[in-house]
Each structure stands twice: as structure tokens, then as C-alpha cells.
Amino acid sequence: MKARVHVMLKTGVLDPQGEAVRHALGAMGFDSVTGVRQGKVIDLDLAEGATEADVTEMCEKLLANTVIESYAIEMG
């Protein structure tokens, strides 16, 4: 079984990497980009019987800093 976790900074949290990407894209002529938020994707290979609740616990304890980040889980 596989799970994919998308981790992003919460709205309102400064994203210096996203801002650097936005600035670089503008310098390359991509003027239509007005904002960039950068995050991370974590792919997990899970043993049979693992549940979304297990992955949620992983996110809460390690994979995401829930003070400043939000996460979304895809099971499949």
C-alpha cells in the first residue's frame, strides 16, 4: 500500500523559498506569476493493514510541523 503526503506552509506563514522562486521566474520573463508557495511531497510504502489514521499520526508526530504547516494525505 502507498500513501502520499503533501506538506505546505499554512496561509499567512512567510515562504522565503516560494518568494525566491517567484522572483527568479519574474527575472526569466514569466511576469504572470504573482505568487509561489513551495512545499514537499512524501511518498510512503506501507505494510498491508496500515490505515490513513496511521499516516495522520505520522504527520502529526514527525512529517509536518503542524504549528506552521498543513498536510493532505492520499491513500492508494
Backbone as CSV, one residue per row, in Angstrom:
resi,resn,N_x,N_y,N_z,CA_x,CA_y,CA_z,C_x,C_y,C_z
1,MET,0.845,-1.172,0.000,0.000,0.000,0.000,0.895,1.241,0.000
2,LYS,0.422,2.270,-0.618,1.190,3.515,-0.703,0.362,4.670,-0.152
3,ALA,1.075,5.655,0.345,0.444,6.901,0.769,1.322,8.042,0.283
4,ARG,0.691,9.122,-0.075,1.408,10.333,-0.467,0.928,11.452,0.443
5,VAL,1.892,12.167,1.023,1.590,13.273,1.929,2.094,14.558,1.297
6,HIS,1.205,15.535,1.159,1.568,16.866,0.668,1.644,17.793,1.883
7,VAL,2.803,18.415,2.071,3.007,19.316,3.206,3.263,20.715,2.658
8,MET,2.497,21.673,3.159,2.639,23.068,2.714,2.637,23.984,3.928
9,LEU,3.311,25.122,3.796,3.209,26.135,4.839,1.781,26.656,4.891
10,LYS,1.302,26.928,6.078,-0.047,27.466,6.233,-0.123,28.871,5.638
11,THR,-1.320,29.246,5.222,-1.546,30.592,4.703,-1.151,31.604,5.774
12,GLY,-0.435,32.614,5.370,-0.005,33.645,6.301,1.399,33.435,6.843
13,VAL,1.956,32.240,6.654,3.324,31.969,7.088,4.261,32.366,5.955
14,LEU,5.266,33.158,6.264,6.233,33.614,5.264,6.905,32.418,4.590
15,ASP,6.983,32.447,3.261,7.582,31.368,2.480,8.753,31.936,1.676
16,PRO,9.945,32.041,2.282,11.071,32.646,1.567,11.503,31.857,0.335
17,GLN,11.395,30.532,0.360,11.760,29.748,-0.829,10.773,30.012,-1.958
18,GLY,9.490,30.072,-1.640,8.487,30.378,-2.649,8.706,31.755,-3.247
19,GLU,9.045,32.716,-2.391,9.288,34.081,-2.876,10.521,34.125,-3.769
20,ALA,11.565,33.356,-3.447,12.766,33.300,-4.285,12.433,32.704,-5.654
21,VAL,11.592,31.679,-5.684,11.183,31.086,-6.955,10.366,32.086,-7.769
22,ARG,9.421,32.787,-7.113,8.616,33.788,-7.805,9.502,34.868,-8.420
23,HIS,10.473,35.332,-7.638,11.385,36.371,-8.125,12.201,35.849,-9.320
24,ALA,12.715,34.625,-9.239,13.516,34.057,-10.324,12.668,33.881,-11.583
25,LEU,11.427,33.434,-11.425,10.556,33.288,-12.596,10.291,34.639,-13.244
26,GLY,10.085,35.675,-12.433,9.891,37.017,-12.974,11.116,37.488,-13.738
27,ALA,12.301,37.198,-13.203,13.545,37.592,-13.874,13.732,36.850,-15.190
28,MET,13.107,35.692,-15.316,13.197,34.902,-16.551,12.110,35.284,-17.549
29,GLY,11.298,36.263,-17.191,10.283,36.738,-18.115,8.889,36.189,-17.877
30,PHE,8.707,35.401,-16.836,7.390,34.852,-16.515,6.660,35.817,-15.583
31,ASP,6.233,36.930,-16.151,5.638,38.008,-15.368,4.231,37.685,-14.870
32,SER,3.621,36.643,-15.393,2.254,36.317,-14.983,2.203,35.619,-13.624
33,VAL,3.348,35.209,-13.090,3.374,34.545,-11.781,3.395,35.619,-10.701
34,THR,2.353,35.649,-9.889,2.250,36.665,-8.842,2.500,36.115,-7.444
35,GLY,2.576,34.800,-7.320,2.848,34.207,-6.019,3.232,32.746,-6.155
36,VAL,4.106,32.293,-5.280,4.529,30.898,-5.265,4.565,30.430,-3.813
37,ARG,3.999,29.265,-3.549,4.106,28.600,-2.258,4.807,27.276,-2.528
38,GLN,5.884,27.032,-1.835,6.648,25.805,-2.047,6.374,24.843,-0.902
39,GLY,6.251,23.572,-1.227,6.013,22.560,-0.214,6.831,21.321,-0.496
40,LYS,6.407,20.221,0.105,7.108,18.966,-0.119,6.091,17.841,-0.248
41,VAL,6.508,16.799,-0.959,5.700,15.599,-1.133,6.496,14.442,-0.544
42,ILE,5.834,13.645,0.285,6.469,12.487,0.909,5.696,11.251,0.479
43,ASP,6.368,10.321,-0.191,5.765,9.054,-0.596,6.155,7.981,0.413
44,LEU,5.157,7.271,0.901,5.379,6.220,1.885,4.941,4.876,1.312
45,ASP,5.768,3.865,1.467,5.386,2.484,1.180,4.983,1.879,2.516
46,LEU,3.754,1.406,2.605,3.210,0.933,3.870,2.920,-0.566,3.812
47,ALA,3.015,-1.217,4.951,2.651,-2.621,5.067,1.136,-2.745,4.970
48,GLU,0.677,-3.905,4.528,-0.766,-4.157,4.488,-1.353,-3.931,5.877
49,GLY,-2.515,-3.369,5.899,-3.184,-3.114,7.166,-2.962,-1.714,7.713
50,ALA,-1.988,-0.986,7.142,-1.775,0.392,7.574,-2.991,1.219,7.173
51,THR,-3.334,2.179,7.989,-4.533,2.979,7.745,-4.180,4.449,7.580
52,GLU,-5.154,5.201,7.104,-4.959,6.648,6.999,-4.732,7.249,8.380
53,ALA,-5.350,6.668,9.394,-5.128,7.144,10.761,-3.664,6.982,11.170
54,ASP,-3.028,5.897,10.716,-1.601,5.704,10.990,-0.774,6.810,10.339
55,VAL,-1.097,7.123,9.092,-0.359,8.161,8.370,-0.615,9.526,9.009
56,THR,-1.835,9.770,9.435,-2.141,11.019,10.129,-1.280,11.150,11.384
57,GLU,-1.148,10.076,12.126,-0.306,10.107,13.327,1.147,10.394,12.973
58,MET,1.626,9.798,11.868,2.996,10.075,11.407,3.176,11.558,11.101
59,CYS,2.172,12.139,10.426,2.236,13.565,10.079,2.254,14.430,11.338
60,GLU,1.393,14.102,12.266,1.281,14.893,13.496,2.548,14.815,14.342
61,LYS,3.214,13.661,14.313,4.385,13.458,15.178,5.717,13.795,14.522
62,LEU,5.800,13.689,13.170,7.107,13.855,12.538,7.096,14.571,11.195
63,LEU,6.205,14.178,10.305,6.327,14.606,8.907,5.975,16.065,8.666
64,ALA,5.127,16.642,9.502,4.733,18.046,9.336,4.873,18.776,10.662
65,ASN,5.319,20.008,10.584,5.328,20.879,11.754,3.961,21.558,11.781
66,THR,3.043,20.987,12.533,1.654,21.424,12.460,1.415,22.831,12.997
67,VAL,2.416,23.442,13.590,2.282,24.840,14.014,2.271,25.752,12.789
68,ILE,3.111,25.443,11.805,3.241,26.313,10.632,2.903,25.621,9.311
69,GLU,2.674,24.297,9.333,2.413,23.565,8.098,1.079,22.826,8.171
70,SER,0.470,22.686,7.008,-0.702,21.841,6.877,-0.309,20.660,5.989
71,TYR,-1.128,19.610,6.016,-0.818,18.442,5.200,-2.092,17.822,4.657
72,ALA,-1.935,17.125,3.552,-3.041,16.371,2.950,-2.509,14.986,2.620
73,ILE,-3.338,13.986,2.845,-2.932,12.593,2.653,-3.726,11.994,1.497
74,GLU,-3.018,11.281,0.606,-3.634,10.486,-0.453,-3.265,9.037,-0.196
75,MET,-4.250,8.186,-0.038,-4.007,6.752,0.147,-4.284,6.042,-1.175
76,GLY,-3.492,5.029,-1.465,-3.754,4.316,-2.706,-2.890,3.152,-2.952
